[in-house]
Amino acid sequence: MVKQIKVRVWLAGLVVALGALLVWLDPQGPQDTAIDPGAQAQEPGHVLENAEITLFGDKGSVLQALKTSRLIHTPQRSETWTEEPEAILYDSENRQWLASADVGTLNMSTQVLLMSGSARLIAPDEGWQLDTELLHYDGLNQHAWSETPVVLQQPPQQMNASRMDVWLNESQVRLTDNVRGTHPPATQR
């Protein structure tokens, strides 16, 4: 029995010694880490699959409708990233313009949509389409532009340029720098 008491005292002493050793190795305990606001601003607030969003103007009219297979919204930056976005853009006469790309970024506060990778803008009423790699769209002013090479097509006509601007409300397109085109003559039927 005395031997059992000695073993228990020895084990208790060993546990106390190990505890003291741990306290000596880490005397301050767990460290509180401050939250980095810069890193927190990069964290998404929402991740949605097969999402549709609609942006309304001041008077309640629809300015943009966006459908995407994947949407990631970061509220701290008021920015939404989209995968394979398909947008319907509305002008002042409520005509629809169609835009698509591989990737899109929408700034919710400025309503600027940036579409990249095989970006396309289609004017269904006019029958033309514009292709570029990087398409910017200002939803407040209904102005689209690209500073990368563009191809404007209304078959059988085709025009290439280094840059373009489209004002949806005026149905006006301006091609700038190195503008070249193919305009086959009309055929008689």
C-alpha positions in Angstrom: 0.0 0.0 0.0 2.9 2.4 0.8 4.3 1.5 -2.6 1.0 2.5 -4.3 1.0 5.8 -2.5 4.6 6.5 -3.5 3.7 5.8 -7.2 0.6 8.1 -7.0 2.6 10.9 -5.4 5.4 10.4 -8.0 2.8 10.5 -10.9 1.1 13.6 -9.4 4.6 15.3 -9.1 5.3 14.4 -12.7 2.0 16.0 -13.9 2.7 19.1 -11.9 6.3 19.3 -13.2 5.0 18.9 -16.8 2.4 21.7 -16.2 5.1 24.0 -14.8 7.3 23.3 -17.8 4.5 24.1 -20.2 3.8 27.4 -18.4 7.4 28.3 -18.5 7.7 27.6 -22.2 4.6 29.7 -23.0 4.1 32.2 -20.2 1.8 34.5 -22.0 -0.8 31.9 -23.1 -2.8 32.3 -26.3 -2.1 35.4 -28.3 -5.0 37.6 -29.5 -4.5 38.5 -33.1 -6.0 41.7 -34.5 -8.3 41.4 -37.5 -6.7 42.8 -40.6 -9.3 45.1 -42.3 -7.5 44.8 -45.6 -7.7 41.0 -45.6 -11.2 41.1 -44.4 -12.2 43.3 -47.3 -11.1 40.6 -49.7 -13.4 38.0 -48.1 -16.6 37.3 -50.1 -19.9 37.8 -48.3 -22.0 35.7 -50.7 -21.3 32.9 -53.2 -24.2 32.0 -55.3 -24.7 29.4 -58.1 -27.0 30.1 -61.1 -27.8 33.6 -59.9 -29.8 36.5 -61.4 -29.5 40.1 -60.2 -31.3 43.2 -61.4 -30.1 46.8 -60.9 -32.7 49.5 -60.8 -32.3 53.2 -61.5 -33.4 56.1 -59.2 -36.9 56.1 -60.7 -37.4 52.4 -60.4 -36.6 51.5 -64.0 -34.5 48.5 -64.8 -30.9 49.5 -65.8 -29.3 46.1 -66.0 -30.2 42.4 -65.5 -27.4 39.9 -65.0 -27.5 36.1 -65.1 -24.5 34.1 -64.2 -23.5 30.5 -63.4 -21.5 31.7 -60.4 -21.5 34.9 -58.4 -19.2 36.0 -55.7 -20.1 39.3 -53.9 -17.6 41.1 -51.6 -19.7 43.7 -49.7 -16.8 45.6 -48.2 -15.6 46.6 -51.7 -19.2 46.7 -53.1 -18.0 44.4 -55.9 -19.5 41.3 -57.5 -17.5 38.8 -59.6 -19.4 36.7 -62.1 -18.5 33.7 -64.2 -19.9 33.4 -67.7 -22.2 36.5 -67.2 -25.1 37.2 -69.6 -26.3 40.8 -69.2 -29.3 42.6 -70.5 -28.6 46.3 -70.6 -31.5 48.8 -71.0 -31.3 52.2 -72.6 -33.5 55.3 -72.0 -36.2 53.9 -74.4 -36.2 50.6 -72.6 -34.5 48.8 -75.6 -32.5 45.7 -74.7 -28.8 45.3 -75.5 -27.2 41.9 -74.8 -23.7 41.5 -73.4 -21.8 38.3 -72.5 -18.2 37.3 -71.6 -16.2 34.6 -69.8 -15.8 36.7 -66.6 -17.5 39.9 -65.3 -17.0 42.3 -62.4 -19.8 44.6 -61.3 -19.2 47.5 -59.0 -22.5 48.0 -57.2 -21.9 51.6 -56.1 -20.8 53.0 -59.5 -22.8 50.4 -61.6 -19.8 49.8 -63.8 -19.7 46.4 -65.4 -16.4 45.1 -66.7 -16.6 42.0 -68.9 -13.5 40.2 -70.0 -12.6 37.2 -72.2 -14.6 36.9 -75.4 -16.8 39.8 -74.5 -19.7 40.5 -76.9 -22.3 43.3 -77.1 -25.3 42.7 -79.4 -27.9 45.2 -80.5 -30.8 42.9 -81.5 -32.9 45.7 -82.9 -30.1 46.9 -85.2 -28.8 43.4 -86.0 -25.1 44.0 -85.2 -22.7 42.5 -82.7 -19.4 43.8 -81.3 -16.7 41.4 -80.1 -13.7 42.4 -78.0 -11.6 41.0 -75.1 -12.4 43.7 -72.6 -15.7 45.5 -72.5 -16.5 48.3 -70.0 -20.1 49.4 -69.4 -21.2 52.4 -67.3 -24.8 51.6 -66.3 -25.5 55.2 -65.1 -24.7 56.7 -68.4 -25.6 53.8 -70.7 -22.1 54.0 -72.2 -20.0 51.0 -73.3 -16.4 51.1 -74.5 -13.4 49.0 -75.2 -9.7 50.0 -75.4 -8.8 46.7 -76.9 -9.2 45.6 -80.6 -12.8 45.2 -81.6 -14.8 43.6 -84.4 -18.1 45.1 -85.3 -20.3 42.9 -87.5 -23.6 43.3 -89.3 -23.3 40.5 -91.8 -22.1 40.6 -94.5 -20.3 43.8 -93.3 -17.5 43.7 -90.8 -15.3 46.4 -89.3 -12.2 46.2 -87.1 -10.7 49.0 -84.9 -8.4 49.5 -82.0 -11.0 51.1 -79.8 -14.7 51.8 -79.7 -17.4 53.6 -77.8 -21.2 52.8 -77.8 -23.8 55.2 -76.4 -26.9 53.1 -76.0 -29.3 56.0 -75.5 -28.3 57.6 -78.9 -27.8 54.2 -80.7 -24.4 55.6 -81.7 -21.2 53.6 -82.2 -17.7 55.2 -82.7 -14.8 53.2 -83.9 -11.3 54.7 -83.4 -7.8 54.0 -84.6 -6.8 51.6 -87.4 -10.4 51.3 -88.6 -10.8 48.8 -91.4 -13.8 47.3 -92.9 -15.3 44.9 -95.4 -18.5 46.2 -97.1 -19.5 43.8 -99.9 -21.8 45.4 -102.5 -25.5 44.6 -102.2 -26.6 41.7 -104.5 -29.6 42.0 -106.8 -32.3 39.4 -106.3 
